[in-house]
Amino acid sequence: MNVKVIAFDADDTLWVNEPYFRQTEEKFCALFSEFLSPHNIERELMKTEIGNLGLYGYGIKGFMLSMIETALTITDGQISTAAIDRILTLGKELLNEPIELLEGVEQVLQTLQGKYKLVVATKGDLLDQERKLKKSNLTQYFHHVEIMSEKDEASYRKLVKHLDIRPEELLMIGNSLKSDILPVLQIGGHAIHVPYHITWVHEMIESQVEHENFKSVTHIQEILQYLPL
């Protein structure tokens, strides 16, 4: 790989994220258990979330609004103000969750710093992602931070142009095959998949990835074996 820039996804690649959403979903389901089973509430919430992505984008604020909309749906509009207040509290608690770095992340960044240009390429709410990056104490390692509304080919082409490199000089590290891996491979870049034990349903794909520029590891420290240091 003739790589000059290594881009890292943030949520569930650098730090814990999805488990906090799962915990909030469980509390949400418990709040309305008298109306539907947890499984059906989760299904209704997911349908609402996916339907709202085009309006709200990714992130906790959109998730909060989707929880309120779902509550209105499953209660047939009979939701109490106390329940709405509880949903808002759940969202604020989610926004204030601590940042827990995944094992090996900082050691990898320390090893790569100065040898490659390191960037963050993530999607989600701007303020939320900026807050998490600041709380992570990882800012010092990164040359650039790109917070995208969507991770698609166009977004990665824009990133490559901004960094003034060719697509084949970009290596993307991330936990989502759909968002971190496939679009980068499609524009001619390199990608290494670092799976996380929990994946949001919207980020799952059914097909296997086979590409000469693709590699998969079980732990983020294993990416170092593929890079000249």
C-alpha positions as CSV (number, residue, x, y, z in Angstrom):
1,M,0.0,0.0,0.0
2,N,1.3,3.4,-1.0
3,V,-0.6,5.1,1.8
4,K,-0.1,8.7,2.9
5,V,-3.3,9.3,5.0
6,I,-4.9,6.9,7.4
7,A,-8.5,7.8,8.3
8,F,-10.2,6.4,11.4
9,D,-13.9,6.1,12.0
10,A,-14.9,7.3,15.5
11,D,-17.9,5.5,17.1
12,D,-17.1,1.8,17.9
13,T,-13.7,2.1,16.2
14,L,-12.0,4.6,18.6
15,W,-14.4,4.5,21.4
16,V,-17.5,2.7,22.7
17,N,-20.8,4.0,21.3
18,E,-23.4,1.4,20.2
19,P,-23.8,-0.2,23.7
20,Y,-25.0,3.1,25.1
21,F,-27.7,3.3,22.4
22,R,-28.8,-0.3,23.2
23,Q,-29.1,0.5,26.9
24,T,-31.2,3.6,26.1
25,E,-33.4,1.5,23.8
26,E,-34.0,-1.0,26.7
27,K,-35.1,1.8,29.0
28,F,-37.3,3.3,26.3
29,C,-39.0,-0.1,25.7
30,A,-39.5,-0.6,29.5
31,L,-41.2,2.8,29.6
32,F,-43.9,1.7,27.2
33,S,-44.1,-2.0,28.0
34,E,-47.8,-1.7,28.7
35,F,-48.5,-0.9,25.0
36,L,-46.3,-3.4,23.1
37,S,-43.7,-6.0,23.7
38,P,-40.0,-4.9,23.8
39,H,-39.4,-6.6,20.4
40,N,-42.2,-4.7,18.7
41,I,-41.2,-1.4,20.3
42,E,-37.6,-1.9,19.1
43,R,-38.9,-2.7,15.6
44,E,-41.2,0.4,15.5
45,L,-38.3,2.6,16.8
46,M,-36.0,1.3,14.1
47,K,-38.5,1.9,11.4
48,T,-39.0,5.5,12.6
49,E,-35.2,6.1,12.9
50,I,-34.5,4.9,9.4
51,G,-37.4,6.9,8.0
52,N,-36.1,10.0,9.7
53,L,-32.4,9.8,8.6
54,G,-33.0,11.9,5.6
55,L,-34.5,14.7,7.9
56,Y,-32.4,14.5,11.0
57,G,-29.3,12.6,9.9
58,Y,-27.3,10.5,12.4
59,G,-26.8,11.2,16.0
60,I,-28.4,11.4,19.4
61,K,-30.6,14.4,18.8
62,G,-32.3,12.6,15.8
63,F,-32.6,9.5,18.0
64,M,-34.4,11.5,20.7
65,L,-36.9,12.9,18.2
66,S,-37.4,9.4,16.8
67,M,-38.1,8.0,20.3
68,I,-40.8,10.7,20.8
69,E,-42.4,10.0,17.5
70,T,-42.4,6.3,18.1
71,A,-43.9,6.9,21.5
72,L,-46.7,8.9,19.9
73,T,-47.3,6.1,17.4
74,I,-47.4,3.2,19.9
75,T,-49.6,5.1,22.4
76,D,-51.9,6.4,19.6
77,G,-51.1,9.9,20.7
78,Q,-51.9,9.3,24.3
79,I,-48.3,9.9,25.6
80,S,-48.1,11.9,28.8
81,T,-45.9,14.9,29.3
82,A,-44.1,13.0,32.0
83,A,-43.2,10.3,29.5
84,I,-41.9,12.9,27.0
85,D,-39.8,14.4,29.8
86,R,-38.4,11.0,30.5
87,I,-37.5,10.5,26.9
88,L,-35.7,13.8,26.8
89,T,-33.8,12.8,30.0
90,L,-32.8,9.5,28.4
91,G,-31.4,11.5,25.4
92,K,-29.5,13.9,27.6
93,E,-28.1,11.0,29.6
94,L,-26.9,9.5,26.3
95,L,-25.2,12.8,25.4
96,N,-23.4,12.8,28.7
97,E,-22.1,9.2,28.6
98,P,-18.4,9.0,29.3
99,I,-15.9,8.3,26.5
100,E,-14.4,4.9,26.8
101,L,-11.5,4.3,24.4
102,L,-11.3,0.9,22.9
103,E,-8.3,-1.2,23.9
104,G,-5.2,-0.5,21.9
105,V,-6.5,2.6,20.2
106,E,-4.1,5.2,21.7
107,Q,-1.1,2.9,21.4
108,V,-1.8,2.5,17.6
109,L,-2.2,6.3,17.2
110,Q,1.1,6.9,19.1
111,T,2.8,4.4,16.8
112,L,1.5,5.9,13.6
113,Q,1.8,9.6,14.5
114,G,4.6,11.3,12.5
115,K,4.7,8.4,10.0
116,Y,1.4,9.0,8.4
117,K,-1.1,11.9,8.2
118,L,-3.9,10.8,10.6
119,V,-7.5,12.0,10.2
120,V,-10.9,11.2,11.7
121,A,-13.6,10.5,9.2
122,T,-16.9,10.0,11.0
123,K,-20.6,10.7,10.5
124,G,-23.2,12.1,12.9
125,D,-24.2,15.3,14.7
126,L,-21.5,17.9,14.4
127,L,-21.7,19.1,18.0
128,D,-22.0,15.6,19.5
129,Q,-19.0,14.3,17.5
130,E,-16.9,17.3,18.3
131,R,-17.7,16.9,22.0
132,K,-16.8,13.2,22.0
133,L,-13.5,13.8,20.2
134,K,-12.6,16.5,22.8
135,K,-13.5,14.3,25.7
136,S,-11.5,11.4,24.2
137,N,-8.2,13.4,24.5
138,L,-7.2,12.1,21.1
139,T,-7.3,15.4,19.2
140,Q,-3.5,15.7,19.4
141,Y,-3.0,12.8,17.1
142,F,-5.1,14.0,14.2
143,H,-4.3,16.4,11.4
144,H,-7.9,16.8,10.3
145,V,-11.4,15.9,11.4
146,E,-14.2,15.3,8.8
147,I,-17.7,14.9,10.2
148,M,-19.9,13.7,7.3
149,S,-23.7,13.7,7.0
150,E,-23.3,10.4,5.1
151,K,-20.4,8.2,4.4
152,D,-20.7,7.5,0.7
153,E,-18.5,7.6,-2.4
154,A,-19.1,11.3,-2.9
155,S,-18.1,12.1,0.7
156,Y,-14.9,10.2,0.5
157,R,-14.0,11.8,-2.9
158,K,-14.5,15.1,-1.2
159,L,-12.2,14.1,1.6
160,V,-9.5,12.9,-0.7
161,K,-9.7,16.1,-2.7
162,H,-9.5,18.2,0.5
163,L,-6.4,16.2,1.7
164,D,-4.8,16.7,-1.8
165,I,-4.1,13.0,-2.2
166,R,-5.1,10.3,-4.7
167,P,-7.7,7.7,-3.6
168,E,-5.1,4.9,-3.5
169,E,-3.1,6.9,-1.0
170,L,-6.0,6.7,1.5
171,L,-6.5,3.9,4.1
172,M,-9.7,3.8,6.0
173,I,-10.0,2.0,9.3
174,G,-13.5,1.3,10.7
175,N,-16.1,-1.1,12.1
176,S,-18.8,-0.7,9.5
177,L,-18.5,-2.5,6.2
178,K,-21.3,-0.4,4.8
179,S,-20.0,3.0,5.7
180,D,-16.2,2.7,6.3
181,I,-15.2,0.0,3.9
182,L,-17.2,-0.4,0.7
183,P,-17.4,3.3,-0.4
184,V,-13.6,3.7,0.1
185,L,-12.9,0.5,-1.9
186,Q,-15.2,1.8,-4.6
187,I,-13.2,5.0,-5.2
188,G,-9.9,3.1,-5.3
189,G,-8.8,3.4,-1.7
190,H,-7.7,0.9,0.9
191,A,-9.7,-0.2,3.9
192,I,-9.2,-2.4,7.0
193,H,-12.3,-3.7,8.8
194,V,-12.0,-3.8,12.6
195,P,-15.3,-5.5,13.7
196,Y,-17.1,-4.4,16.9
197,H,-19.2,-6.9,18.8
198,I,-22.4,-4.8,18.4
199,T,-23.4,-3.4,15.0
200,W,-26.4,-1.1,14.4
201,V,-28.9,-2.9,12.1
202,H,-28.7,-0.1,9.5
203,E,-25.0,-0.6,9.1
204,M,-25.2,-4.3,8.4
205,I,-24.7,-5.9,5.0
206,E,-25.4,-9.4,3.9
207,S,-22.7,-9.9,1.3
208,Q,-19.0,-10.8,1.8
209,V,-16.4,-8.2,0.9
210,E,-13.7,-9.5,-1.5
211,H,-11.3,-6.9,-2.9
212,E,-7.5,-6.7,-3.3
213,N,-7.4,-3.5,-1.2
214,F,-9.4,-4.9,1.7
215,K,-8.2,-6.5,4.9
216,S,-10.0,-7.5,8.1
217,V,-8.5,-7.9,11.5
218,T,-9.9,-8.8,14.9
219,H,-8.1,-6.1,16.9
220,I,-7.1,-2.5,16.0
221,Q,-3.4,-3.2,16.9
222,E,-3.3,-5.8,14.1
223,I,-3.5,-3.0,11.5
224,L,0.2,-2.2,12.2
225,Q,1.4,-5.4,10.6
226,Y,0.2,-4.1,7.2
227,L,1.9,-0.7,7.4
228,P,5.5,0.2,6.9
229,L,6.7,1.9,10.1
